[in-house]
Amino acid sequence: MNKLLITLVMLDISTGANAFTRDMNHESRNIVAGVSDSREGAMRKGQDFATNLKSESPSRLKRTLGIYEYGMKTNTIKVDDSRIKIDEFSTASGQVKYRAVVNVDYSYDKYLSDNR
């Protein structure tokens, strides 16, 4: 009887050591997609970048978005939405340039240990 009780207690302890909670994270990030001499050129670069993000694999998205988080399940990363903003700026020589900034909304699962 004592052996059975000890076995049950050890089983309960070892099961508790492997308990995890799934947490869905939603984040956004701004990424410069390119610079152009025209507003239209910058918009094309931003659209191309946003389209390519949608088709990237989860492991490639992890690198592109710069996500490095403990417990993250890489295969769950996905792009939810993206928006393009065009910034106008001037170079040191006085030339006007246009920068495409893509705001990417993305999500991924993260597993947290329940052991505290």
One Martini backbone bead per residue (centre of mass of N, CA, C, O) as a GRO file, in nm:
protein
  116
    1MET     BB    1   0.057   0.063  -0.021
    2ASN     BB    2   0.300   0.256   0.003
    3LYS     BB    3   0.396   0.224  -0.291
    4LEU     BB    4   0.141   0.339  -0.420
    5LEU     BB    5   0.150   0.617  -0.286
    6ILE     BB    6   0.431   0.699  -0.389
    7THR     BB    7   0.366   0.671  -0.690
    8LEU     BB    8   0.137   0.883  -0.699
    9VAL     BB    9   0.304   1.124  -0.600
   10MET     BB   10   0.522   1.113  -0.823
   11LEU     BB   11   0.326   1.146  -1.060
   12ASP     BB   12   0.215   1.421  -0.975
   13ILE     BB   13   0.484   1.573  -0.982
   14SER     BB   14   0.568   1.508  -1.279
   15THR     BB   15   0.314   1.630  -1.413
   16GLY     BB   16   0.346   1.923  -1.300
   17ALA     BB   17   0.628   1.978  -1.444
   18ASN     BB   18   0.462   1.965  -1.749
   19ALA     BB   19   0.297   2.222  -1.728
   20PHE     BB   20   0.101   2.413  -1.968
   21THR     BB   21   0.039   2.734  -2.122
   22ARG     BB   22  -0.154   2.891  -2.356
   23ASP     BB   23  -0.051   3.187  -2.552
   24MET     BB   24  -0.185   3.454  -2.732
   25ASN     BB   25  -0.011   3.670  -2.948
   26HIS     BB   26  -0.030   4.029  -3.018
   27GLU     BB   27   0.138   4.220  -3.271
   28SER     BB   28   0.352   4.500  -3.377
   29ARG     BB   29   0.540   4.626  -3.672
   30ASN     BB   30   0.788   4.832  -3.809
   31ILE     BB   31   0.888   4.831  -4.162
   32VAL     BB   32   1.127   4.895  -4.389
   33ALA     BB   33   1.083   4.846  -4.746
   34GLY     BB   34   1.181   5.129  -4.875
   35VAL     BB   35   1.334   5.345  -5.124
   36SER     BB   36   1.232   5.639  -5.317
   37ASP     BB   37   1.177   5.897  -5.560
   38SER     BB   38   0.875   5.800  -5.534
   39ARG     BB   39   0.568   5.743  -5.413
   40GLU     BB   40   0.492   5.501  -5.599
   41GLY     BB   41   0.750   5.334  -5.551
   42ALA     BB   42   0.709   5.302  -5.246
   43MET     BB   43   0.434   5.163  -5.262
   44ARG     BB   44   0.530   4.913  -5.416
   45LYS     BB   45   0.733   4.818  -5.205
   46GLY     BB   46   0.523   4.783  -4.979
   47GLN     BB   47   0.337   4.581  -5.127
   48ASP     BB   48   0.547   4.363  -5.181
   49PHE     BB   49   0.624   4.313  -4.888
   50ALA     BB   50   0.339   4.240  -4.780
   51THR     BB   51   0.295   4.000  -4.974
   52ASN     BB   52   0.547   3.832  -4.889
   53LEU     BB   53   0.470   3.792  -4.591
   54LYS     BB   54   0.213   3.613  -4.638
   55SER     BB   55   0.410   3.373  -4.785
   56GLU     BB   56   0.572   3.310  -4.550
   57SER     BB   57   0.723   3.130  -4.339
   58PRO     BB   58   0.742   3.102  -4.005
   59SER     BB   59   1.058   3.101  -3.986
   60ARG     BB   60   1.093   3.357  -4.161
   61LEU     BB   61   0.917   3.549  -3.993
   62LYS     BB   62   1.087   3.543  -3.741
   63ARG     BB   63   1.324   3.695  -3.875
   64THR     BB   64   1.184   3.942  -4.006
   65LEU     BB   65   1.041   4.032  -3.719
   66GLY     BB   66   1.221   3.964  -3.465
   67ILE     BB   67   1.143   3.692  -3.301
   68TYR     BB   68   1.249   3.641  -2.947
   69GLU     BB   69   1.087   3.387  -2.763
   70TYR     BB   70   1.014   3.218  -2.499
   71GLY     BB   71   0.793   2.952  -2.599
   72MET     BB   72   0.773   2.970  -2.894
   73LYS     BB   73   0.572   2.876  -3.173
   74THR     BB   74   0.677   2.899  -3.487
   75ASN     BB   75   0.431   2.754  -3.652
   76THR     BB   76   0.218   3.008  -3.551
   77ILE     BB   77   0.304   3.224  -3.732
   78LYS     BB   78   0.112   3.522  -3.835
   79VAL     BB   79  -0.037   3.734  -4.060
   80ASP     BB   80  -0.309   3.958  -4.021
   81ASP     BB   81  -0.188   4.253  -4.098
   82SER     BB   82  -0.139   4.550  -4.321
   83ARG     BB   83   0.033   4.871  -4.346
   84ILE     BB   84   0.091   5.170  -4.541
   85LYS     BB   85   0.355   5.414  -4.519
   86ILE     BB   86   0.452   5.740  -4.636
   87ASP     BB   87   0.768   5.893  -4.624
   88GLU     BB   88   0.905   6.213  -4.622
   89PHE     BB   89   1.245   6.303  -4.721
   90SER     BB   90   1.571   6.444  -4.669
   91THR     BB   91   1.870   6.473  -4.773
   92ALA     BB   92   2.176   6.621  -4.736
   93SER     BB   93   2.152   6.721  -5.053
   94GLY     BB   94   1.813   6.772  -5.090
   95GLN     BB   95   1.672   6.522  -5.154
   96VAL     BB   96   1.372   6.369  -5.230
   97LYS     BB   97   1.222   6.106  -5.041
   98TYR     BB   98   1.069   5.771  -5.013
   99ARG     BB   99   0.918   5.581  -4.745
  100ALA     BB  100   0.836   5.248  -4.670
  101VAL     BB  101   0.598   5.165  -4.412
  102VAL     BB  102   0.528   4.859  -4.246
  103ASN     BB  103   0.248   4.756  -4.069
  104VAL     BB  104   0.257   4.464  -3.864
  105ASP     BB  105   0.024   4.218  -3.790
  106TYR     BB  106   0.070   3.961  -3.537
  107SER     BB  107   0.080   3.603  -3.450
  108TYR     BB  108   0.127   3.377  -3.156
  109ASP     BB  109   0.234   3.108  -2.980
  110LYS     BB  110   0.268   3.049  -2.620
  111TYR     BB  111   0.449   2.860  -2.380
  112LEU     BB  112   0.377   2.819  -2.036
  113SER     BB  113   0.475   2.755  -1.734
  114ASP     BB  114   0.310   2.650  -1.428
  115ASN     BB  115   0.569   2.677  -1.284
  116ARG     BB  116   0.657   2.871  -0.970
   0.00000   0.00000   0.00000
